[in-house]
Every structure is written in C-alpha cells, then in structure tokens.
Amino acid sequence: MPSEFTLTLSSPGPIAISIGSVVIRWYGVFIGIGFLAAYFLAEKLAVKNKLSIEHFNNLIFLVLIFSIVCARLWFVFLNLDYFKEHLSEIPKIWYGGQSVHGGLVGGVFILWLYTTLKKISFYKYVDIAGIVVPLAQALGRWGNFFNNEAFGLPISSSLIRLYVPLQYRPVEYINYEYFHPTFLYESLLDFVIFIFLYKQYKEWKRNPGKTFWIYLLMYSTVRFCLEFLRVDSLYFLGFPAAQVISVIFALLSMVMLLR
C-alpha cells in the first residue's frame, strides 16, 4: 500500500494536439523542446568562445540529421524481427523508438568528419555538445512519459511511482499497475550532469576534450545503472545492448581522460 506521501504519475496519452488529419504527439514536442534548448545554449557558448557561427550552424544541421537517423537505425537494428514485418513503420520516429547511443555515435561521427575536413578543432565543438546534450536528454525523456515507455520494474511502495495502463504493460507484469518511473530518474540525473558540466566548463576548456569525455563517462554510468530497472531493455547477442555500449563508452572515456 502506498504511503500518504506517494506521488503517482500517469500519462494523459501520447497525443498533444489532433485537428483533423493533423496529429502532434508529445514525444515530438519534447524532442523539439530539448533540441531548441540545446541549440540556443550551444549558440551562446559558441559565440562566447569566438567559434565560427557558419561552422556552428552547419554542424547543428548535420549533427541533428545524422543523430536522428542513427538513433532510429540502431533501434530498428535491435528490433529487426519486428521491423522486417513492418517496414512502413521504420521512418515513423514521432511514435518513439530512438536509441540515445545510436544518436551519440552518429552525431559525434559527423562532427568529427566535418571538423577534420574543414581543419578546425574537433574538441572545441564537441565539448560544447558535451554540455548541451544532457540538457536535451533531460527534456526529451519526458516524451517517454507520454508514450508510456522507458519505465522500470513494478514498485509496491515509494515516494513516487508511475501508473502504466494495461495495454502498455509487459506480459510478465500484466497484473501490476505501478512501476519505477525510470524516465524521470534519468531525466533528473541528466539535468544534474548538465548543471555540473556547465559550471565546470570555464575551468576545463583549457583542457580540450575533458568536458565531452566526462559527459560520456557520467551518462554511461547513469544509463548502465538504470538499465537494471528497465523492463523494456533491448538485447544484442543475449546482453542488454544499452549496458554493453555504456561499458564500452565508459572505458573509452576513461582511456581518453587518462592519456
């Protein structure tokens, strides 16, 4: 039984606005809010650090496209059996189904490629990304709340819990109503990462790359730990894909920080 102080979260549904054939989903709204918040802060930091606004705008466009495409492709790859039978659903990113890790790989790769071809500093730009990406993640995670996804194991008593409607519950937990709001845990922890890195950036920017690698290490640690609570983990070769990639990213980050 919940205590008198229990806060229960319950999604009002995935649709924000529906006018005729025009449907706007909360998932897309929060992804958009996260992107805009990250963009305006990144622009402010780029100007403050006297980086080329032309290169900045080019990178924003390229990183946005590549991160969205790669985030979706990685999710599709991990759910290949389903998407082979539902090919028309592959481009429907507004329904959810994005991999943060896939987006990170795609975004960082195109940023590295662009800066290499243009012969400009990779780390000056990727360090800014290391600050604003967790802000975008913190906001974007709320799209999962409205979609009734990215929640955790059943919970009996807690200060905060998530009610999940019957149709969204995994079969093995069909008789449970309340679950860990892991989307909220990650959102709050992502915001903590953002605040910490934003405050440290002025000191760390004398050491190019430090901000980004610490972001990657911190996020990977958070994601690895929270994955133990998730009930919708995607698997690769029998292992939780997010945990495997988080370990790889964390080890890579430590190697780069200790160089």
C-alpha positions as CSV (number, residue, x, y, z in Angstrom):
1,M,0.0,0.0,0.0
2,P,1.3,3.5,-0.8
3,S,2.1,5.9,1.9
4,E,0.1,9.1,2.3
5,F,3.1,10.9,0.7
6,T,3.2,8.9,-2.5
7,L,3.1,10.8,-5.8
8,T,1.6,8.9,-8.6
9,L,2.4,9.9,-12.2
10,S,0.0,9.0,-15.0
11,S,0.4,9.8,-18.7
12,P,-2.6,11.7,-20.2
13,G,-1.7,9.9,-23.5
14,P,0.7,10.4,-26.4
15,I,-1.3,13.0,-28.4
16,A,-0.8,16.7,-27.7
17,I,-3.0,18.1,-30.5
18,S,-5.3,16.5,-33.0
19,I,-7.0,18.6,-35.6
20,G,-8.5,16.6,-38.5
21,S,-5.6,14.6,-40.0
22,V,-3.0,16.7,-38.2
23,V,-1.7,15.0,-35.1
24,I,1.1,16.4,-32.9
25,R,2.5,13.9,-30.4
26,W,4.0,14.8,-27.1
27,Y,7.1,12.8,-27.9
28,G,7.9,15.1,-30.8
29,V,7.1,18.2,-28.8
30,F,9.6,17.3,-26.0
31,I,12.3,16.2,-28.5
32,G,11.8,19.6,-30.2
33,I,11.9,21.5,-26.8
34,G,15.1,19.6,-25.9
35,F,16.7,20.4,-29.3
36,L,15.8,24.2,-29.1
37,A,17.1,24.5,-25.5
38,A,20.4,22.8,-26.5
39,Y,20.7,24.9,-29.7
40,F,20.3,28.3,-28.1
41,L,22.7,27.4,-25.2
42,A,25.2,25.9,-27.7
43,E,25.0,29.1,-29.8
44,K,25.6,31.2,-26.8
45,L,28.7,29.2,-25.8
46,A,30.0,29.2,-29.4
47,V,29.7,33.0,-29.6
48,K,31.4,33.4,-26.2
49,N,34.2,31.2,-27.3
50,K,34.6,33.0,-30.6
51,L,33.8,30.0,-32.7
52,S,32.7,30.4,-36.3
53,I,28.9,30.7,-36.4
54,E,29.0,29.5,-40.0
55,H,30.6,26.2,-39.0
56,F,28.4,26.1,-35.9
57,N,25.2,26.3,-37.9
58,N,26.5,23.8,-40.5
59,L,27.3,21.4,-37.6
60,I,23.9,21.8,-35.9
61,F,22.2,20.8,-39.2
62,L,24.4,17.9,-39.9
63,V,24.5,16.6,-36.3
64,L,20.7,16.9,-36.0
65,I,20.1,14.8,-39.2
66,F,22.8,12.2,-38.5
67,S,21.9,11.7,-34.8
68,I,18.2,11.3,-35.6
69,V,18.9,8.8,-38.5
70,C,21.5,6.8,-36.5
71,A,19.3,6.8,-33.3
72,R,16.5,5.3,-35.4
73,L,18.6,2.9,-37.3
74,W,20.1,1.4,-34.1
75,F,16.7,1.0,-32.6
76,V,15.5,-0.7,-35.8
77,F,18.5,-3.0,-35.8
78,L,17.8,-4.1,-32.3
79,N,14.2,-4.8,-33.2
80,L,14.9,-6.3,-36.6
81,D,12.5,-9.1,-36.4
82,Y,9.6,-6.7,-35.8
83,F,10.6,-4.1,-38.4
84,K,11.1,-6.8,-41.1
85,E,7.4,-7.3,-40.9
86,H,6.5,-3.6,-40.5
87,L,8.8,-1.8,-43.0
88,S,6.4,1.2,-43.2
89,E,7.0,2.0,-39.6
90,I,10.7,2.5,-39.9
91,P,10.6,6.2,-40.7
92,K,7.9,7.0,-38.1
93,I,10.2,8.5,-35.5
94,W,7.4,10.5,-34.0
95,Y,6.0,7.4,-32.4
96,G,9.1,7.0,-30.4
97,G,11.8,4.3,-30.7
98,Q,15.1,6.1,-30.7
99,S,18.4,4.9,-29.3
100,V,20.4,7.5,-27.4
101,H,23.6,5.6,-28.0
102,G,23.0,5.4,-31.7
103,G,22.3,9.1,-31.8
104,L,25.5,9.9,-30.0
105,V,27.6,7.8,-32.3
106,G,26.0,9.4,-35.4
107,G,26.3,12.9,-34.1
108,V,29.9,12.6,-32.9
109,F,31.0,10.9,-36.1
110,I,29.6,13.6,-38.4
111,L,31.1,16.3,-36.1
112,W,34.5,14.6,-36.3
113,L,34.3,14.2,-40.0
114,Y,33.2,17.8,-40.6
115,T,35.9,19.3,-38.4
116,T,38.5,17.1,-39.9
117,L,37.6,18.1,-43.5
118,K,37.4,21.8,-42.5
119,K,40.6,21.5,-40.5
120,I,39.1,23.1,-37.4
121,S,39.1,22.0,-33.7
122,F,37.0,18.9,-33.1
123,Y,37.2,19.3,-29.3
124,K,36.1,22.9,-29.1
125,Y,32.8,22.0,-30.7
126,V,32.3,18.6,-29.1
127,D,33.0,20.0,-25.7
128,I,30.0,22.3,-26.2
129,A,28.0,19.3,-27.3
130,G,29.0,17.6,-24.1
131,I,27.3,20.4,-22.1
132,V,24.1,20.8,-24.1
133,V,23.3,17.2,-25.0
134,P,22.4,16.1,-21.4
135,L,20.1,19.1,-21.2
136,A,18.4,17.9,-24.4
137,Q,18.2,14.4,-23.0
138,A,16.7,15.6,-19.7
139,L,13.9,17.3,-21.5
140,G,13.5,14.7,-24.3
141,R,13.0,11.9,-21.7
142,W,9.6,13.3,-20.9
143,G,8.4,12.2,-24.3
144,N,8.8,8.7,-23.0
145,F,6.4,9.5,-20.1
146,F,3.6,10.5,-22.5
147,N,4.3,7.4,-24.6
148,N,4.1,5.1,-21.6
149,E,7.6,3.7,-22.3
150,A,11.0,3.6,-20.7
151,F,9.6,2.7,-17.3
152,G,11.1,0.3,-14.8
153,L,10.2,-2.8,-12.7
154,P,7.0,-2.9,-10.7
155,I,7.1,-1.0,-7.5
156,S,5.0,-1.6,-4.3
157,S,5.7,1.5,-2.2
158,S,7.7,4.6,-2.9
159,L,7.6,8.4,-2.7
160,I,6.9,8.4,-6.4
161,R,5.6,5.8,-8.8
162,L,4.3,5.6,-12.4
163,Y,0.9,4.2,-13.3
164,V,1.1,2.2,-16.5
165,P,-2.2,1.4,-18.4
166,L,-2.9,-2.3,-19.1
167,Q,-2.1,-2.1,-22.8
168,Y,1.4,-0.8,-22.2
169,R,2.5,-3.4,-19.6
170,P,4.9,-6.2,-20.5
171,V,3.1,-9.6,-20.4
172,E,5.1,-10.8,-17.5
173,Y,3.9,-7.8,-15.4
174,I,0.4,-7.6,-16.7
175,N,-1.1,-7.8,-13.2
176,Y,1.0,-4.9,-11.8
177,E,-0.2,-1.3,-12.0
178,Y,2.7,0.8,-10.7
179,F,6.2,0.9,-11.9
180,H,9.5,2.7,-11.4
181,P,9.5,6.0,-13.4
182,T,12.9,5.4,-14.8
183,F,12.4,8.0,-17.4
184,L,12.1,10.5,-14.6
185,Y,15.2,9.2,-12.8
186,E,17.2,9.6,-16.0
187,S,15.8,13.0,-16.7
188,L,16.8,14.3,-13.3
189,L,20.2,12.7,-13.5
190,D,20.8,14.1,-17.0
191,F,19.9,17.5,-15.6
192,V,22.4,17.1,-12.8
193,I,25.1,16.2,-15.3
194,F,24.2,19.3,-17.4
195,I,24.5,21.6,-14.4
196,F,27.8,20.1,-13.3
197,L,29.4,20.3,-16.7
198,Y,28.1,23.8,-17.4
199,K,29.6,25.0,-14.1
200,Q,32.9,23.3,-14.8
201,Y,33.3,24.2,-18.4
202,K,35.1,27.5,-17.9
203,E,37.8,25.8,-15.9
204,W,38.0,22.7,-18.1
205,K,38.0,24.4,-21.5
206,R,41.8,24.9,-21.1
207,N,41.9,21.1,-21.4
208,P,40.1,20.4,-24.8
209,G,38.0,17.2,-24.7
210,K,37.7,16.9,-21.0
211,T,34.2,18.2,-20.8
212,F,33.0,15.8,-23.5
213,W,34.7,12.7,-22.2
214,I,33.4,13.3,-18.6
215,Y,29.9,13.8,-20.0
216,L,30.2,10.4,-21.8
217,L,31.6,8.7,-18.7
218,M,28.8,10.2,-16.5
219,Y,26.0,9.4,-18.8
220,S,27.2,5.9,-19.5
221,T,27.4,5.3,-15.7
222,V,23.8,6.6,-15.3
223,R,22.5,4.6,-18.2
224,F,24.3,1.4,-17.1
225,C,22.8,1.5,-13.6
226,L,19.3,2.5,-14.6
227,E,19.1,-0.3,-17.1
228,F,18.9,-2.8,-14.2
229,L,15.5,-1.3,-13.5
230,R,14.2,-1.2,-17.1
231,V,11.7,-3.7,-18.3
232,D,12.0,-2.8,-22.0
233,S,15.7,-3.3,-22.5
234,L,16.8,-4.2,-26.0
235,Y,19.2,-7.2,-26.3
236,F,22.2,-7.8,-28.6
237,L,23.7,-11.3,-28.6
238,G,22.0,-12.1,-25.3
239,F,23.1,-9.0,-23.4
240,P,21.3,-5.7,-22.7
241,A,22.6,-3.6,-25.6
242,A,22.5,-0.3,-23.6
243,Q,24.6,-1.7,-20.9
244,V,27.2,-3.2,-23.3
245,I,27.5,0.1,-25.1
246,S,27.6,2.0,-21.9
247,V,30.5,-0.1,-20.7
248,I,32.4,0.5,-24.0
249,F,31.7,4.2,-23.8
250,A,32.8,4.4,-20.2
251,L,36.0,2.5,-20.8
252,L,36.8,4.7,-23.8
253,S,36.2,7.8,-21.8
254,M,38.5,6.7,-19.0
255,V,41.2,5.9,-21.5
256,M,40.9,9.3,-23.2
257,L,40.9,11.1,-19.8
258,L,43.9,9.3,-18.5
259,R,46.0,9.9,-21.7
